[in-house]
Amino acid sequence: MKAATSRRAVSMGNQVMREVATLLVEEAQDPRLQLVTLSGVRMNGNLRIAEIFYTVSGDEAHLKEVQTGLEKATGFLRSRLGRNLKLQFIPELRFIFDDFLEDVVYAKPNPKN
């Protein structure tokens, strides 16, 4: 997916991130979605796809459970986005685990001293 860099895409991405984060905290009933942190949203050029980056701590099995829970909640989240944001087109939501923070925290020291 080619990411959009326009102000409109960035603004819409921020709106989507705020709304999805609020929905996950306040309305999501799935216990797998507790302690999920959204780290960013990237919109495509025509604003039809939103890639939502998230982080969560735990082992590989827990990460798979969280991914499954997010994929299962996609329909609920899209319908609520449509009501709350009143957009003409509700973007398709794709959840992607953001391992950037893990790489920074668990980075190995540089062997060249």
C-alpha positions as a Markdown table, in Angstrom:
| # | Residue | x | y | z |
|---|---|---|---|---|
| 1 | Met | 0.0 | 0.0 | 0.0 |
| 2 | Lys | 1.3 | 3.4 | -0.9 |
| 3 | Ala | 0.9 | 5.8 | 2.0 |
| 4 | Ala | -0.6 | 9.2 | 1.5 |
| 5 | Thr | 1.2 | 12.3 | 2.8 |
| 6 | Ser | -1.4 | 14.9 | 2.2 |
| 7 | Arg | -2.7 | 17.0 | 5.2 |
| 8 | Arg | -6.1 | 15.5 | 4.6 |
| 9 | Ala | -4.8 | 11.9 | 4.9 |
| 10 | Val | -2.8 | 12.8 | 8.0 |
| 11 | Ser | -5.8 | 14.5 | 9.6 |
| 12 | Met | -8.1 | 11.6 | 8.8 |
| 13 | Gly | -5.5 | 9.1 | 10.1 |
| 14 | Asn | -5.4 | 11.0 | 13.4 |
| 15 | Gln | -9.2 | 11.0 | 13.6 |
| 16 | Val | -9.3 | 7.3 | 12.9 |
| 17 | Met | -6.7 | 6.6 | 15.5 |
| 18 | Arg | -8.4 | 8.6 | 18.2 |
| 19 | Glu | -11.8 | 7.0 | 17.5 |
| 20 | Val | -10.5 | 3.4 | 17.4 |
| 21 | Ala | -8.5 | 3.9 | 20.6 |
| 22 | Thr | -11.5 | 5.3 | 22.4 |
| 23 | Leu | -13.7 | 2.4 | 21.1 |
| 24 | Leu | -11.1 | -0.2 | 22.2 |
| 25 | Val | -11.0 | 1.3 | 25.7 |
| 26 | Glu | -14.7 | 2.2 | 26.2 |
| 27 | Glu | -16.7 | -0.3 | 24.2 |
| 28 | Ala | -14.8 | -3.3 | 23.1 |
| 29 | Gln | -15.9 | -6.3 | 25.2 |
| 30 | Asp | -13.2 | -8.7 | 24.0 |
| 31 | Pro | -10.7 | -9.4 | 26.9 |
| 32 | Arg | -7.9 | -10.0 | 24.3 |
| 33 | Leu | -8.0 | -6.3 | 23.4 |
| 34 | Gln | -7.1 | -5.0 | 26.8 |
| 35 | Leu | -3.8 | -3.1 | 27.1 |
| 36 | Val | -3.5 | -2.7 | 23.3 |
| 37 | Thr | -1.8 | 0.6 | 22.5 |
| 38 | Leu | -2.2 | 2.2 | 19.1 |
| 39 | Ser | 1.0 | 3.8 | 17.8 |
| 40 | Gly | 0.0 | 5.2 | 14.5 |
| 41 | Val | -2.3 | 5.1 | 11.4 |
| 42 | Arg | -1.2 | 5.3 | 7.8 |
| 43 | Met | -3.9 | 6.0 | 5.2 |
| 44 | Asn | -3.6 | 5.1 | 1.5 |
| 45 | Gly | -3.9 | 7.7 | -1.3 |
| 46 | Asn | -7.7 | 7.5 | -1.8 |
| 47 | Leu | -8.3 | 7.2 | 2.0 |
| 48 | Arg | -10.0 | 3.8 | 1.6 |
| 49 | Ile | -7.5 | 1.8 | 3.7 |
| 50 | Ala | -6.3 | 2.6 | 7.1 |
| 51 | Glu | -3.3 | 0.6 | 8.4 |
| 52 | Ile | -3.4 | 0.8 | 12.2 |
| 53 | Phe | -0.2 | 0.1 | 14.0 |
| 54 | Tyr | -0.5 | -1.3 | 17.5 |
| 55 | Thr | 1.8 | -2.5 | 20.3 |
| 56 | Val | 1.1 | -5.0 | 23.1 |
| 57 | Ser | 3.4 | -6.8 | 25.5 |
| 58 | Gly | 3.5 | -10.6 | 25.8 |
| 59 | Asp | 4.8 | -13.7 | 24.1 |
| 60 | Glu | 4.0 | -14.9 | 20.5 |
| 61 | Ala | 0.9 | -16.7 | 21.5 |
| 62 | His | -0.5 | -13.6 | 23.2 |
| 63 | Leu | 0.3 | -11.5 | 20.1 |
| 64 | Lys | -1.6 | -13.9 | 17.9 |
| 65 | Glu | -4.6 | -13.8 | 20.2 |
| 66 | Val | -4.6 | -10.0 | 20.1 |
| 67 | Gln | -4.3 | -10.0 | 16.3 |
| 68 | Thr | -7.2 | -12.4 | 16.1 |
| 69 | Gly | -9.2 | -10.2 | 18.4 |
| 70 | Leu | -8.5 | -7.1 | 16.4 |
| 71 | Glu | -9.5 | -8.8 | 13.2 |
| 72 | Lys | -12.7 | -10.0 | 14.7 |
| 73 | Ala | -13.5 | -6.5 | 16.0 |
| 74 | Thr | -12.9 | -4.9 | 12.6 |
| 75 | Gly | -16.6 | -4.9 | 11.6 |
| 76 | Phe | -17.7 | -3.4 | 14.9 |
| 77 | Leu | -15.0 | -0.7 | 14.8 |
| 78 | Arg | -15.8 | 0.2 | 11.2 |
| 79 | Ser | -19.6 | 0.6 | 11.9 |
| 80 | Arg | -18.8 | 2.8 | 15.0 |
| 81 | Leu | -16.4 | 4.9 | 12.9 |
| 82 | Gly | -19.1 | 5.4 | 10.4 |
| 83 | Arg | -21.5 | 6.7 | 13.1 |
| 84 | Asn | -19.0 | 8.8 | 15.0 |
| 85 | Leu | -17.1 | 10.4 | 12.1 |
| 86 | Lys | -19.9 | 10.6 | 9.5 |
| 87 | Leu | -17.6 | 9.9 | 6.6 |
| 88 | Gln | -18.7 | 9.2 | 3.1 |
| 89 | Phe | -16.5 | 6.2 | 2.9 |
| 90 | Ile | -15.4 | 4.2 | 5.9 |
| 91 | Pro | -11.8 | 3.0 | 5.4 |
| 92 | Glu | -11.0 | -0.7 | 5.6 |
| 93 | Leu | -9.1 | -1.3 | 8.8 |
| 94 | Arg | -5.9 | -3.3 | 8.7 |
| 95 | Phe | -4.1 | -4.0 | 12.0 |
| 96 | Ile | -0.3 | -4.3 | 11.9 |
| 97 | Phe | 1.9 | -5.1 | 14.9 |
| 98 | Asp | 4.4 | -2.4 | 15.4 |
| 99 | Asp | 7.7 | -3.9 | 16.5 |
| 100 | Phe | 9.6 | -0.6 | 16.3 |
| 101 | Leu | 9.5 | -0.1 | 20.1 |
| 102 | Glu | 10.5 | -3.6 | 20.8 |
| 103 | Asp | 13.5 | -3.2 | 18.5 |
| 104 | Val | 14.5 | 0.0 | 20.4 |
| 105 | Val | 14.1 | -1.5 | 23.8 |
| 106 | Tyr | 15.7 | -4.8 | 23.1 |
| 107 | Ala | 18.4 | -3.5 | 20.8 |
| 108 | Lys | 21.7 | -5.2 | 21.1 |
| 109 | Pro | 24.7 | -3.0 | 21.8 |
| 110 | Asn | 26.9 | -2.2 | 18.9 |
| 111 | Pro | 29.9 | -4.5 | 18.9 |
| 112 | Lys | 32.1 | -1.8 | 17.4 |
| 113 | Asn | 33.6 | 0.1 | 20.3 |
